[in-house]
Amino acid sequence: MKKLLKLGNSIYFSLMVFWLYFSIYFIFQYLNIDYSNLNRSVAKFLVILFFSSILSFHYRKSFLRLLNYILQIILKKKYLLVIGMLTFQIIITLSSLSLASADTTIVFNIATNVSFAQTTDYISQNPNNFLLVLWFKLNYIFAGNNLLFILALWNIIFIDSSIAIIYKINKMVIGAKIANLSFLIMSLILGFSPQYIYTYSDTITLFLLTLFIYSVCKLILDKTSIRYSLCSGIFLGFATGFRPTVLIFLISFAIVIIFIFLRGNIQKYLKSYLRSILVFSAAFAMTMLLTSSILNYQSVVKYEANKSRTMLYYVNLGLTYSGNIHSELSEEILNSEGKDRNRIAINEIKSRLKNYNFETFIGHLFYKYYWMTGEGMLGWFQERVFSESNRPDISWLKNIQDTKIAKLIRTYVYVEGENYFYYALFIQILWVIMVIGLIFYSKLFVTNNYYLLWMQISIFGALMFLFIFEAGRTRYLIQFLPAIITISATGWSSIIDYFKTKHQKSNIK
């Protein structure tokens, strides 16, 4: 088993190297600058960047000391970062909130339009979004016309709470140093990204998943706790209801348990944890049964189970060159029902595999992986779901968004904005930094820290899943950020320790 895990770590290392390559390549490929026709602001930016790089390298020791000083202040006084993050989030929400196109628009219309809810087949085809419809509907009852704004506020709560929970988990099971680094990395990458105005299922799933991980960790530390067994089952059940892919965390946890068993260490724990396992399983099963029963017996939205898209549908979708464009599928499979769904899907999967040769299939995998990992804005660029025309019909919010400052901010937030490059570049650099931590963890790779092993296997499992099923957007990685951030922070901790040791040795000499 240990040899198998070491092989997995080697594969993981290769995947992370390509992840880094794609993240850097993304800057030059899609966040490009037209050097033949520079405007004044871009020209000034490039000049400032050029001289800043010279100064930072020439005075690198002083620069690094200053950077370390700033980081220490932030980490010691986290409330400063939290205040800055909250202020930023509110400003972006007020100035840039819009109804995202595609699935979000459909779910929004289902929740707010009774006649549309009773006629559309959307939930019949995508039952995984039923809980999202209920969430929208519940908020619509209380918020009315302000629904979109309230959902954005909830997203801020979900994201910021997730950051805090991950920090608490890592401090509890690994240590303060890695916890601080994970807090910093996730705050910068997710807290300062515009994902909170994208009112889809990603953020609520992330929040529920972090609660699940926290409950599991508390359960392991206190093996007699029925409360955490119950909570972990409920949290995972609801998270699965929003995004079934979170089950990868459960599968990877089971792999770690098997590894512990093969090491011969589990016998002394098995009896103590048996009751907890039973309670967790019962809570998880009951939560899944509850959500399924509500879907089957509700009258909020039209639902016909024989129209739902099967796993083979998503395998077929994953075999399209980009791995995520439903329009590339045939009308026959898009409208299939009952037993025909899998039959048609199997035929199309066979056809797609036949149409690939070795070179084109490898090209498909790398192209898919590029879009799975390359964009630090978590799919913002690729999906382009926000536009001026989709701003919400909320009078008080329109008055704010029509101001000059709000219009200026949107030029940075919206992909089509003339200043979007600067915002995206900032996040992309942070993304590259994060990936470097992921790479260095592979060198650190340990099997005696079961939590880190769980997180690394979860990343590996997520990537393998996305290679097979629907993927091609970094937004699909949001739910796996607890693992990604933790492993990156651990990798960066090892980098910092290495340079500290090297610096100490040089001082002795």
C-alpha positions, -999 to +999 in steps of 0.1 A: +000+000+000+028+024+009+045+017-025+012+025-042+009+058-023+045+067-033+036+060-069+005+082-065+027+109-051+050+107-082+020+111-105+007+139-083+041+157-087+038+155-125+003+168-125+013+197-103+042+206-126+018+208-155-006+228-133+021+253-127+031+254-164-006+260-175-010+287-148+020+306-161+010+300-197-024+314-190-010+348-183+006+350-218-021+332-237-053+348-224-043+377-202-023+391-231-014+426-239-015+441-274+020+455-275+014+469-310-013+492-297-006+501-261-028+526-243-013+551-219-024+532-187-010+499-198+023+515-209+026+532-175+019+498-158+046+480-178+072+507-170+063+506-133+065+468-134+099+469-151+115+492-127+099+476-097+114+442-107+148+458-110+146+475-075+131+444-058+159+422-072+187+447-065+175+453-030+161+417-026+173+412+010+156+444+021+126+436+000+122+401+015+126+416+050+099+441+043+076+414+028+082+392+058+075+421+081+042+428+064+032+392+064+039+389+101+017+419+108-011+404+088-008+370+104-005+384+139-034+408+133-057+388+111-086+411+117-069+437+095-070+413+066-106+403+074-117+439+076-100+447+042-115+416+027-150+423+039-148+459+027-136+448-007-164+422-009-191+447-001-177+472-026-176+447-054-211+434-046-227+469-046-209+480-077-208+448-098-236+424-088-253+409-118-274+378-126-250+353-140-261+337-172-265+300-180-276+277-151-278+305-125-304+324-146-325+292-150-324+284-113-333+321-105-362+320-129-375+287-114-374+301-079-391+334-088-415+323-116-441+297-107-453+290-143-417+286-155-410+262-126-440+240-136-430+238-173-392+236-176-375+202-176-343+217-161-346+200-126-358+167-143-325+168-162-304+183-134-318+171-101-286+180-083-297+216-085-330+210-067-316+220-033-302+252-049-337+259-062-351+255-027-323+277-013-332+304-038-369+300-032-365+302+006-346+335+003-370+348-023-399+345+002-381+369+026-361+390+002-385+394-028-369+417-054-337+419-034-331+382-038-299+384-058-283+409-033-292+387-004-278+356-021-245+375-026-244+384+011-249+347+019-221+339-004-198+363+014-208+345+047-201+311+032-167+320+017-154+339+048-167+312+072-150+285+051-117+304+053-121+307+091-130+270+095-101+258+073-078+279+095-093+264+126-090+228+113-054+232+103-045+249+136-062+220+154-046+191+135-014+204+119-002+236+137-004+274+139+022+280+112+005+260+084-029+273+096-017+309+092-004+302+057-036+285+047-056+315+060-035+339+041-035+319+008-072+312+008-081+348+018-061+362-011-072+337-037-109+332-028-117+361-004-105+387-029-119+370-060-154+380-072-169+345-067-194+357-041-214+376-067-217+343-087-247+330-069-244+293-078-239+261-057-201+263-054-199+285-023-226+268-002-211+234-011-176+246+000-191+258+033-209+225+040-178+205+031-156+225+055-181+218+082-179+181+074-141+181+075-142+200+108-167+175+123-146+145+112-114+160+127-132+168+160-147+132+159-112+117+155-098+138+184-128+129+206-138+094+194-167+091+218-185+121+204-218+112+189-226+148+182-198+152+157-206+118+141-242+130+135-231+164+123-205+150+098-231+127+083-257+156+079-231+181+065-218+156+040-253+145+030-264+181+022-231+189+005-236+158-017-271+171-025-256+202-039-225+187-055-222+149-056-185+152-063-178+160-027-180+122-021-144+121-033-135+133+002-153+103+017-137+079-008-102+093-001-109+091+037-118+054+033-085+049+014-066+064+044-085+042+068-075+011+047-039+023+048-041+026+086-056-009+088-028-024+067-003-007+090-018-026+118-028+004+139-065+004+135-075-025+158-071-005+189-093+023+175-119+002+156-140-006+187-140+030+199-150+044+165-175+017+155-204+035+171-193+068+155-191+051+120-226+037+125-240+071+136-223+088+107-236+063+081-271+066+095-271+104+095-257+105+060-282+080+046-311+097+063-301+131+049-297+117+014-331+099+018-347+131+030-335+153+001-345+126-024-380+122-008-385+160-009-376+160-046-399+131-055-430+144-036-427+182-039-448+204-061-425+234-063-410+225-097-416+200-124-397+168-120-396+136-140-369+111-128-367+093-161-352+124-177-323+129-153-288+129-168-269+098-158-232+094-150-226+081-185-240+113-199-213+132-180-186+107-192-198+115-227-197+152-220-162+148-206-150+132-238-159+163-259-127+181-266-131+208-240-150+185-216-178+209-208-198+221-238-233+206-237-240+219-272-214+196-286-237+166-276-263+153-300-300+163-297-307+126-292-288+123-259-299+158-247-336+147-250-332+110-241-354+094-214-355+062-194-334+033-205-324+051-237-303+076-217-274+051-210-278+032-243-274+064-263-246+076-240-226+043-244-230+045-282-217+081-282-188+073-259-177+045-282-180+068-312-160+096-295-132+072-285-131+058-320-128+093-334-097+100-313-063+087-322-034+087-298-023+122-306-057+138-305-067+120-273-036+132-255-043+167-269-079+164-255-066+154-220-040+182-219-065+208-232-090+198-207-064+198-179-053+233-190-088+247-184-092+226-153-062+242-136-048+272-155-072+301-146-067+316-112-100+335-114-118+302-110-135+300-143-143+338-144-126+343-178-138+312-195-174+314-185-179+351-189-213+350-172-216+386-162-225+416-183-240+451-180-273+439-195-278+414-167-276+438-138-305+432-113-337+453-114-332+467-079-338+504-079-316+514-049-288+491-062-291+506-097-286+541-083-252+529-068-242+510-099-249+539-122-223+561-104-189+567-121-169+549-094-191+518-098-188+518-135-150+521-131-149+491-107-168+470-132-141+476-158-118+456-135-144+429-125-162+421-158-141+401-183-150+425-211-139+455-190-108+474-203-090+471-169-099+434-163-063+424-170-049+440-139-074+423-115-070+389-132-032+393-133-031+399-095-052+368-088-032+348-114+001+356-097-014+344-064-026+313-081+009+305-094+023+310-059-002+286-045+007+260-071+043+262-062+033+251-027+015+221-042+046+211-061+069+213-031+046+192-009+053+162-031+089+164-019+077+166+017+052+137+011+046+119+044+023+090+052+024+093+090+002+125+090-031+110+081-049+143+076-024+156+051-026+122+033-064+125+032-061+160+017-035+150-009-055+119-020-086+141-023-068+164-047-056+134-067-091+119-068-106+153-078-083+156-108-089+120-118-126+125-116-125+157-137-104+140-163-132+115-168-163+135-163-175+171-170-146+195-164-126+222-182-131+250-158-112+259-126-146+267-109-150+230-104-120+232-080-137+255-056-152+226-036-117+211-033-100+242-020-099+229+016-075+202+004-057+224-022-050+252+002-039+230+031-015+211+009-001+243-006+003+259+028+022+228+040+044+229+009+052+266+015+059+259+051+086+235+040+100+261+016+102+287+044+119+262+067+145+254+041+155+290+035+155+297+072+179+268+078+200+279+049+201+315+062+211+303+097+239+281+083+253+310+062+253+333+093+272+306+113+298+304+085 
